[in-house]
């Protein structure tokens, strides 16, 4: 049976042999088996990263056993990139940590280590690899500073407020302590500068969601969504990850001055898919298409010659518009207001007046309705004095545009057409901007300039917009 003895430091180890199976921890010298203490001490230099176990935690430092002749000391300032840390929160007894050797022996003979600098070196290698590959990095938000967030990546990464989310974030404090994924968009090792973008990660995810939703959607499909934004030219609907646009002309069968009149952000809506531009990832939606078309009620219910009640909604130089059903208006041409010559329609009627009208023509294809007040038997409207012209009255009646309705509209044995009404024998329906050429039917300049939605082909090709272009060309000069 062999015995293990302690090697005399002065003994000659030149003929020492490693005991087989001892992993170099035992030596055989002159027939004696002795411990190989040198094998337990791993050689290292200042700047090297070593591993060890925490053996003691004090208020201002942590002791780590790295297998050296003495424990290494990690000052509290070298534990983390965070400020004013509690050592007990950063490490625990027995935990294995990596540390960078700052000084093998300071003036007090201590081995000084740094946990944060070891992490810093590893982090830089990881960040550089992520920046090169485009892969995201993950870190916790440790500070909210002016203009953005500080992310702990082992180094201090800066996430600008404008790149925190796809949309503006009003309160950055809600991200404090959260672990988030970002992409490295700027890197400068010499200045320890790392700039991050969480928006880039979200946009990439959103792109995948958009493609998935676009593959599922088809024109004509009825879907549900949530109003995410309201602008002058329409409303945007969130369809579970991708926004579609309801143009103002597709909101209602009746006239809409602004989308906020009928919608609010957060409203749940049922819409119809009108068109999809898969290349540009844009979806055109319609809200009115999911509602009853009041024009169909007109076609099914009324006939030429019927008399019915209505309300004056607008007075223009060439006549007045009268609403006979919710969402259905017809034009009473100036020549159909009274038996006598009318210079200004406001002499006879004002917006809000209740009147009885007679249907002269129903054009279901072009969705136009021609009405008459003077042809209602027994109805005589009083003449009102006009004190001063209004903006809506400005213009020369000699320039009233031709409307292109059939001759039958104004033909009649009992009530012949007043053909000498200062050149106003034509109809105002064909070119009237108020009748269907109002701004809501034209491609809004705001719509074209919108960063979220440019003037896409589906709106240029819509029948309402096309009709508006024709009317604009024929519209009289003011």
C-alpha positions in Angstrom: 0.0 0.0 0.0 1.5 3.3 -1.1 1.5 6.3 1.2 1.0 10.0 0.3 3.5 12.4 1.7 4.0 16.1 1.4 6.6 17.2 -1.0 9.5 19.2 0.5 9.5 22.6 -1.4 13.3 22.2 -1.7 12.9 18.7 -3.2 14.0 18.3 -6.8 10.9 17.8 -9.0 12.9 17.3 -12.2 12.3 13.6 -12.1 8.6 13.9 -11.0 6.0 11.8 -12.9 2.3 12.4 -13.0 0.3 9.6 -11.4 -1.9 8.0 -14.0 -5.6 8.7 -13.5 -5.0 11.6 -11.2 -5.6 14.3 -13.8 -2.3 15.8 -13.0 -3.1 16.4 -9.3 -0.7 13.7 -8.0 3.0 13.3 -8.8 5.4 10.4 -8.1 8.9 11.6 -7.0 11.5 9.2 -6.0 8.9 6.5 -5.4 6.7 8.8 -3.3 3.2 10.0 -4.3 2.8 13.7 -3.5 0.1 16.4 -4.3 0.7 18.6 -7.3 -0.3 21.9 -5.9 0.8 23.8 -9.0 -1.9 21.9 -10.9 -4.6 23.5 -8.7 -3.5 27.0 -9.6 -4.5 28.0 -13.1 -2.1 30.4 -14.7 -3.7 33.8 -15.7 -2.6 37.3 -16.5 -4.1 40.7 -16.0 -6.9 41.2 -18.5 -7.9 37.5 -18.6 -11.4 36.3 -17.7 -11.5 33.7 -15.0 -14.3 31.7 -13.3 -14.9 31.2 -9.6 -17.4 30.7 -6.8 -18.7 33.4 -4.5 -17.5 32.6 -1.0 -18.4 35.8 0.9 -20.6 38.9 0.3 -19.9 42.1 2.2 -21.5 45.5 1.9 -18.8 46.9 -0.4 -17.2 43.9 -2.0 -17.5 40.2 -2.9 -14.9 37.5 -2.4 -14.5 34.8 -5.1 -12.5 31.6 -5.1 -10.9 31.2 -8.5 -8.4 28.5 -7.4 -5.6 31.1 -6.7 -3.5 31.3 -3.6 -5.9 33.8 -2.3 -9.6 34.7 -3.0 -10.2 37.4 -5.6 -12.0 40.6 -4.5 -14.8 42.2 -6.6 -15.5 45.8 -5.4 -19.2 46.7 -5.5 -18.5 49.3 -8.2 -17.2 46.4 -10.4 -20.3 44.2 -10.0 -22.7 45.8 -12.5 -23.1 48.6 -15.0 -25.9 49.8 -12.8 -25.3 52.6 -10.4 -25.4 52.1 -6.5 -25.9 48.4 -6.5 -26.4 46.1 -3.5 -23.9 43.2 -3.7 -26.5 40.9 -2.2 -28.8 41.6 -5.1 -26.2 41.0 -7.8 -24.7 37.7 -6.6 -25.4 34.9 -4.1 -23.2 32.6 -2.0 -21.9 29.6 -4.0 -22.8 31.2 -7.4 -20.3 30.7 -10.2 -19.3 34.0 -11.8 -17.0 35.2 -14.5 -14.6 38.0 -13.7 -11.9 39.9 -15.4 -8.5 40.2 -13.7 -7.8 43.9 -13.1 -4.8 43.5 -10.8 -3.0 40.3 -9.7 -1.7 41.9 -6.6 -2.5 45.4 -5.4 -0.7 47.4 -2.7 -2.4 45.2 -0.1 -1.5 42.0 -2.0 -5.1 41.4 -3.1 -6.3 39.9 -6.4 -8.7 42.5 -7.8 -11.4 41.3 -10.2 -14.3 42.9 -12.1 -17.6 41.1 -12.8 -19.0 43.9 -15.0 -16.0 44.1 -17.2 -16.0 40.3 -17.8 -19.6 40.6 -18.8 -18.7 43.7 -20.8 -16.2 41.8 -22.9 -18.6 38.9 -23.5 -21.4 41.3 -24.3 -19.4 43.2 -26.9 -18.6 40.0 -28.7 -22.3 39.1 -28.7 -23.4 42.5 -29.8 -20.9 42.7 -32.6 -22.1 39.3 -33.8 -25.7 40.4 -33.6 -25.0 43.7 -35.5 -23.3 41.7 -38.2 -26.0 39.1 -38.6 -29.0 41.4 -38.0 -30.3 39.2 -35.1 -32.0 41.0 -32.2 -30.4 41.3 -28.8 -32.3 41.1 -25.5 -31.9 43.2 -22.4 -33.7 44.8 -19.5 -34.6 48.5 -19.2 -32.6 49.9 -16.3 -33.0 53.6 -16.8 -35.4 56.1 -18.3 -33.4 59.1 -19.5 -34.1 62.2 -21.6 -34.8 61.1 -25.1 -35.1 57.3 -24.5 -34.2 54.2 -22.5 -31.0 52.6 -21.2 -30.9 48.8 -21.9 -28.6 46.5 -20.0 -26.9 44.3 -22.5 -23.7 43.9 -20.4 -22.9 47.3 -21.9 -25.2 50.3 -21.7 -27.3 50.4 -24.9 -29.4 53.4 -25.8 -32.9 53.0 -27.2 -34.2 56.4 -28.6 -37.8 57.2 -27.7 -38.7 57.4 -31.4 -37.6 53.8 -31.8 -39.3 52.3 -28.8 -42.5 51.4 -30.7 -44.1 51.8 -34.1 -46.2 54.6 -32.8 -45.2 57.3 -30.4 -45.0 56.2 -26.7 -46.3 59.0 -24.4 -44.9 57.4 -21.2 -41.6 55.6 -21.3 -41.7 54.8 -17.6 -44.0 51.9 -18.3 -41.1 50.0 -19.8 -38.9 50.3 -16.7 -37.7 46.8 -15.7 -39.1 45.1 -18.8 -36.9 42.8 -20.9 -37.2 43.7 -24.6 -35.7 42.7 -27.9 -34.0 45.3 -30.1 -31.8 45.4 -33.2 -28.4 47.0 -33.1 -28.4 49.9 -35.6 -25.2 51.7 -34.5 -22.0 50.4 -32.9 -18.8 52.1 -31.8 -16.5 50.1 -29.6 -14.0 52.9 -29.0 -16.7 55.1 -27.6 -18.7 52.3 -26.0 -21.6 53.5 -28.0 -24.5 51.1 -28.8 -27.8 52.4 -30.3 -30.8 50.1 -30.5 -34.1 50.0 -32.2 -37.1 48.0 -30.9 -39.3 49.4 -33.7 -37.2 47.5 -36.3 -38.1 44.2 -34.5 -41.8 45.1 -34.3 -41.9 46.2 -38.0 -40.4 42.9 -39.0 -42.9 41.0 -36.9 -45.7 43.2 -38.3 -44.6 42.5 -41.9 -44.9 38.8 -41.3 -48.4 39.4 -39.7 -49.4 41.5 -42.7 -48.4 38.8 -45.2 -50.3 36.2 -43.2 -53.4 38.4 -43.1 -53.1 39.4 -46.8 -53.0 35.7 -47.7 -56.2 35.2 -45.8 -58.2 38.2 -47.1 -60.0 38.4 -50.5 -62.0 41.3 -52.1 -65.6 41.0 -51.3 -65.0 39.4 -47.9 -66.7 40.9 -44.8 -64.4 41.2 -41.8 -64.4 42.9 -38.3 -61.8 45.4 -37.1 -61.1 48.2 -34.7 -60.8 51.9 -35.7 -57.2 52.8 -35.0 -57.0 56.3 -36.4 -59.2 58.9 -37.9 -58.0 61.5 -40.5 -59.7 64.0 -42.7 -59.9 61.7 -45.7 -61.2 58.6 -43.9 -60.5 56.1 -41.1 -58.0 53.4 -40.6 -59.1 50.0 -39.3 -56.8 47.5 -37.5 -57.5 44.0 -38.9 -55.5 42.1 -36.3 -52.1 43.5 -37.3 -52.6 45.4 -40.5 -54.4 48.6 -41.1 -57.0 49.0 -43.9 -58.4 52.4 -45.0 -62.1 53.3 -45.3 -62.1 56.3 -47.6 -64.6 59.0 -46.5 -66.7 58.3 -49.6 -67.1 54.7 -48.4 -68.2 55.5 -44.9 -71.9 56.1 -45.4 -74.5 56.3 -48.2 -75.3 59.8 -47.0 -73.0 62.8 -47.1 -70.2 62.8 -44.4 -68.3 66.0 -43.7 -65.8 64.3 -41.5 -65.3 60.7 -40.4 -65.4 61.7 -36.7 -69.2 62.4 -37.2 -69.9 58.7 -37.3 -66.8 56.9 -36.0 -64.4 57.1 -32.9 -61.1 55.6 -32.3 -61.6 52.2 -30.7 -64.9 51.5 -32.3 -65.6 47.9 -33.4 -66.8 47.9 -37.0 -67.8 45.4 -39.7 -66.4 46.3 -43.1 -66.2 44.9 -46.6 -62.9 44.4 -48.4 -63.1 46.4 -51.6 -59.6 46.0 -53.0 -56.2 44.6 -52.0 -52.8 45.9 -53.2 -50.7 42.9 -52.2 -47.5 44.4 -53.5 -47.8 47.6 -51.4 -49.7 45.7 -48.6 -52.6 48.1 -48.7 -56.3 47.2 -48.1 -59.2 49.3 -49.2 -62.3 48.9 -47.1 -66.0 50.0 -47.2 -68.3 50.5 -44.3 -71.4 51.6 -46.2 -71.4 48.3 -48.2 -72.3 46.4 -45.0 -75.4 48.7 -44.5 -78.7 48.8 -46.5 -78.4 50.9 -49.6 -81.1 53.6 -49.3 -81.1 54.0 -53.1 -82.4 50.5 -53.5 -85.4 51.5 -51.3 -86.0 54.4 -53.7 -85.9 52.1 -56.7 -88.2 49.5 -55.0 -90.6 52.0 -53.5 -91.1 55.1 -55.7 -91.9 55.8 -59.3 -91.7 58.9 -61.5 -94.6 61.1 -60.7 -94.9 60.2 -57.0 -95.2 63.0 -54.5 -93.5 62.8 -51.1 -92.3 64.8 -48.2 -88.7 66.0 -47.9 -86.3 68.4 -46.2 -84.1 71.0 -47.8 -80.5 70.1 -47.0 -78.5 72.6 -49.2 -79.3 75.6 -51.4 -76.9 76.4 -54.3 -77.0 78.8 -57.2 -78.7 76.3 -59.6 -81.3 74.9 -57.2 -81.6 73.0 -53.9 -81.0 69.5 -52.6 -83.9 67.8 -50.8 -83.5 64.7 -48.7 -86.4 62.3 -49.2 -84.9 59.3 -47.2 -82.0 59.0 -44.9 -79.0 59.1 -47.2 -81.0 59.9 -50.3 -81.1 63.4 -51.8 -82.5 64.7 -55.0 -82.0 68.0 -56.9 -84.7 70.5 -57.4 -83.4 72.6 -60.3 -83.9 76.4 -60.0 -86.4 76.2 -62.9 -88.5 73.7 -60.9 -88.8 75.8 -57.7 -91.7 78.1 -58.7 -94.0 79.0 -61.5 -92.4 82.4 -61.8 -88.8 83.3 -62.7 -86.4 82.8 -59.7 -83.1 84.7 -59.6 -81.9 83.2 -56.3 -83.1 79.9 -54.9 -83.0 81.4 -51.4 -85.9 83.6 -52.4 -88.0 80.5 -52.2 -86.4 78.0 -49.8 -83.8 77.8 -47.1 -81.9 74.8 -45.6 -84.1 72.9 -43.1 -87.4 73.8 -44.8 -89.9 71.0 -45.1 -91.3 70.7 -48.7 -93.3 68.4 -50.9 -91.7 67.3 -54.1 -92.6 65.4 -57.2 -90.2 62.8 -58.7 -89.3 63.8 -62.3 -86.6 61.2 -63.0 -84.9 58.3 -61.2 -81.5 57.3 -62.6 -80.6 54.2 -60.6 -77.3 53.6 -62.5 -75.9 57.0 -61.7 -77.8 57.3 -58.4 -79.4 60.6 -59.4 -82.8 61.9 -58.5 -84.5 64.8 -60.2 -87.3 66.5 -58.2 -89.8 69.4 -58.7 -91.5 71.7 -56.2 -93.5 73.7 -58.6 -95.3 70.6 -60.0 -96.8 69.7 -56.7 -100.4 70.8 -56.9 -101.5 73.3 -54.3 -98.0 74.0 -53.0 -97.0 77.7 -53.3 -93.9 78.8 -51.4 -93.6 82.4 -50.3 -91.0 84.7 -51.8 -88.4 85.9 -49.3 -86.4 89.0 -49.6 -82.6 88.5 -50.1 -80.6 91.1 -48.2 -77.1 90.1 -49.2 -75.6 87.3 -51.2 -73.9 84.5 -49.4 -70.9 82.5 -50.5 -73.1 79.7 -51.8 -75.1 82.2 -53.9 -72.1 83.8 -55.6 -71.9 83.2 -59.3 -73.6 84.1 -62.6 -76.7 82.0 -63.4 -75.8 82.3 -67.1 -72.9 79.9 -66.3 -75.1 77.2 -64.8 -73.8 73.9 -66.4 -75.7 71.6 -68.6 -76.9 68.6 -66.7 -77.7 66.1 -69.4 -80.9 64.7 -68.1 -83.6 63.5 -70.5 -85.9 66.0 -72.2 -88.8 64.1 -70.5 -87.8 65.6 -67.2 -88.9 69.1 -68.1 -91.5 68.1 -70.7 -95.2 68.4 -69.8 -98.4 69.8 -71.3 -99.5 71.5 -68.2 -96.1 72.8 -67.0 -93.9 73.8 -70.0 -90.2 74.3 -69.3 -89.1 77.9 -68.7 -86.5 77.8 -71.4 -85.5 81.5 -71.0 -84.4 81.3 -67.4 -81.2 83.3 -68.0 -79.5 80.4 -69.7 -80.4 78.0 -66.9 -82.4 75.6 -69.0 -79.9 72.8 -68.5 -79.8 70.6 -65.4 -77.3 71.1 -62.7 -77.1 67.4 -61.9 -74.4 66.5 -64.4 -71.8 69.0 -63.3 -72.9 70.0 -59.9 -70.0 69.6 -57.4 -72.5 69.7 -54.5 -74.5 66.8 -55.9 -71.8 64.2 -56.1 -68.6 66.0 -56.9 -67.9 67.3 -53.4 -64.4 67.0 -52.0 -65.1 63.7 -50.2 -65.4 62.0 -53.6 -62.1 63.4 -54.9 -58.7 61.9 -54.1 -57.8 64.2 -51.2 -54.3 65.7 -51.3 -54.0 64.7 -47.7 -54.7 61.1 -48.7 -52.0 61.2 -51.3 -49.5 62.7 -48.9 -50.3 60.4 -46.0 -47.2 58.3 -45.0 -49.5 55.5 -44.1 -51.6 55.5 -47.2 -50.8 57.2 -50.5 -53.4 57.6 -53.2 -53.7 54.0 -54.2 -55.1 52.7 -57.5 -58.2 51.3 -55.9 -59.4 54.8 -54.9 -58.4 56.3 -58.3 -60.5 53.7 -60.0 -63.6 54.0 -57.8 -66.8 55.1 -59.6 -67.3 58.0 -57.1 -63.9 59.4 -57.8 -64.2 59.0 -61.5 -67.5 60.8 -61.4 -66.0 63.6 -59.4 -63.3 64.2 -62.1 -65.9 64.5 -64.8 -67.9 67.0 -62.8 -64.8 69.0 -62.0 -64.1 69.5 -65.6 -67.6 70.7 -66.3 -68.1 72.8 -63.1 -68.7 76.5 -63.8 -66.3 79.2 -62.7 -67.3 80.9 -59.5 
